[in-house]
C-alpha cells in the first residue's frame, strides 16, 4: 500500500537525491497513518505538530500553541495559536482546523485525549478552548502525545480516517509505503528556521545484523536500536559514533492477575524471585545496571524510589513460596498442584529485538524454580487482543512512561482499575486508585511525593506487573552529519537541527 505519493513514480526521493538525503534506519514498522496507530513516526519526523510539545528535559514547551491558560477551577483551558502557521497543502492553520483534528482523535480510545473529561472543544478568535466536566491539570501534557497531532482538514476522508498525512511541520511527506518506508522533504513555507537537511528517508530494517552493517558500511546516516554485537561494531569504527541515553521505559512482564495460577500473589512473587535480572541484563543488554529493581526507572527521578527494598533473585525462596502455595515437584522438575503443571505461555514481539532474547532468558530462569514457560514471538497487536478477550497469561512488553511528557498520565493508564492494554490486567487496588486520583487532583509537592511513593510501594509489593529491565536507547550516527541530539522522551528526532558536516 502506497500513500501520499509525490508526483511521478518509479524512483524514490532518496534514490533521486542520493548523497543529499539523510538516510535513517530502524526496526519499527509504519503501521498506519492514523494518529493513534502511527507510533509517533510523523511527529518524530517533524511532519505533524501538536499544540504543546516537550523539550529535552521533559518540560512543556510551545508547539502550535504559543501560550495556554486555565480557569481557577481548572475546567476551562485556552490555547492561543501561533501566527502564520500553514499546512503543507497551503491552507492556513485555523482554530476550526485544530478543533476538527482534536474532535476526531478524542473519539479514539487509543489516545490519552479520550480519557480527558472534555465536554467540548471550540474555536476562539485566537485559538481553541477546552471546556471540561472536571478539573484536569494534566491536559497540556496530554496534548504533547503524538496522537493529538494537528492535521489539515483535507487529510481526512468522509469517514474521518486519515487518507493523506498533511501536517504543518518543517518537513512534508513525499512518500509512505506501509510498512517500511517514509520519505519527507523540507517544507519551504515553514514558519521557523528552515532545516539544512532537505530530504530524509526512513527505512524499516528488522534484522539487527543488517542495521549494524548499514551503520558501519555507510549505507545509513542514523541507525536506531543496535544490539550489543552491533554496538561493538560501531564503536570499532572511526567514522560512526554511538549515541545513547537512558529512557523512561521499563521492560516488564504483563500478568493476567485473575489467571488460575497467576492470580496468586505468591506465585507472582515466586516468578519475580526466579528472575536473574542482573545476569539477563548483562547477557542480553550488555549492561547489568539495567536490571530493574523496581517498576519505575531511575530516569524518572520524581517516581523512582532509591530506598525501596529492591526486587531480588533467589531461586530457593521462589521454590519455598511455591511449596507453601501447594506446588510440588513433578518427575520432570516442573511443579504441579492438583494434577495441574505450573505451565504458562509468554507472548512477546520482535519490534524491539532484545525482547525475544530476554523472553528466552526468562524461560530459563523460571525453569530453575520449576515454572515451565512457553515463549511465543508474535505481532505486538496480539497482546492487547488477548488482553481484550482475557486469554493472555504473560506478555513481555516495553512501556515508555513519558510519551506524554508528564509520567502521571501514563502511570494512571498503567494502573487503571479497568485495566490497560499495556498496563495491568484484571488487577485493581483501592489504595492505588486513591493515590493516583489524588495525584491527578494536583496536590502540594510534598503530598505528591508521598503519593508517588505509595504507587511505587504497592506496585513492588503486589507485582501486578513484573519489572525485568530498564532501557537504554542507542543510535549509530555517521560523521557525515553534525548536530544530532537524542530525545529520551522520543517526542521528536530533531532532524531539523541536523546539518551536513563541513
C-alpha positions, 0 to 999 in steps of 0.5 A: 500500500502506497500513500501520499505519493509525490508526483511521478513514480518509479524512483524514490526521493532518496534514490533521486537525491542520493548523497543529499538525503539523510538516510535513517534506519530502524526496526519499527514498522509504519503501521498506519497513518492514523494518529493513534496507530502511527507510533509517533513516526510523523511527529518524530519526523517533524511532519505533524505538530501538536499544540504543546510539545516537550523539550529535552528535559521533559518540560512543556514547551510551545508547539502550535500553541504559543501560550495556554491558560486555565480557569481557577477551577481548572475546567476551562483551558485556552490555547492561543495559536501561533501566527502564520502557521500553514499546512503543507497543502497551503491552507492556513492553520485555523482554530476550526482546523485544530478543533476538527483534528482534536474532535476526531482523535478524542473519539479514539480510545487509543489516545490519552485525549479520550480519557480527558473529561472534555465536554467540548472543544471550540474555536476562539478568535485566537485559538481553541478552548477546552471546556471540561466536566472536571478539573484536569491539570494534566491536559497540556501534557496530554496534548504533547502525545503524538496522537493529538497531532494537528492535521489539515482538514483535507487529510481526512476522508468522509469517514474521518480516517486519515487518507493523506498525512498533511501536517504543518511541520518543517518537513512534508511527506513525499512518500509512505509505503506501509510498512517500511518506508517514509520519505519527507522533504523540507517544507519551504513555507515553514514558519521557523528556521528552515532545516539544512537537511532537505530530504530524509528517508526512513527505512524499516530494517528488522534484522539487527545484523543488517542495521549494524552493517548499514551503520558501519558500511555507510549505507545509513546516516542514523541507525536506531536500536543496535544490539550489543554485537552491533554496538561493538561494531560501531564503536570499532569504527572511526567514522560512526559514533554511538549515541545513547541515553537512558529512557523512561521505559521499563521492560516488564512482564504483563500478568493476567492477575485473575489467571488460575495460577497467576492470580496468586500473589505468591506465585507472582512473587515466586516468578519475580524471585526466579528472575536473574535480572542482573545476569539477563541484563548483562547477557542480553543488554550488555549492561547489568545496571539495567536490571530493574529493581523496581517498576519505575526507572531511575530516569524518572527521578520524581517516581523512582524510589532509591530506598525501596527494598529492591526486587531480588533473585533467589531461586530457593525462596521462589521454590519455598513460596511455591511449596507453601502455595501447594506446588510440588515437584513433578518427575520432570522438575516442573511443579504441579498442584492438583494434577495441574503443571505450573505451565504458562505461555509468554507472548512477546514481539520482535519490534524491539529485538532484545525482547525475544532474547530476554523472553528466552532468558526468562524461560530459563530462569523460571525453569530453575524454580520449576515454572515451565514457560512457553515463549511465543514471538508474535505481532505486538497487536496480539497482546492487547487482543488477548488482553481484550478477550482475557486469554493472555497469561504473560506478555513481555512488553516495553512501556515508555512512561513519558510519551506524554511528557508528564509520567502521571498520565501514563502511570494512571493508564498503567494502573487503571482499575479497568485495566490497560492494554499495556498496563495491568490486567484484571488487577485493581487496588483501592489504595492505588486508585486513591493515590493516583486520583489524588495525584491527578487532583494536583496536590502540594509537592510534598503530598505528591511525593508521598503519593508517588511513593505509595504507587511505587510501594504497592506496585513492588509489593503486589507485582501486578506487573513484573519489572525485568529491565530498564532501557537504554536507547542507542543510535549509530550516527555517521560523521557525515552529519553534525548536530544530532541530539537524542530525545529520551522522551522520543517526542521528536528526532530533531532532524531539523537541527541536523546539518551536513558536516563541513 
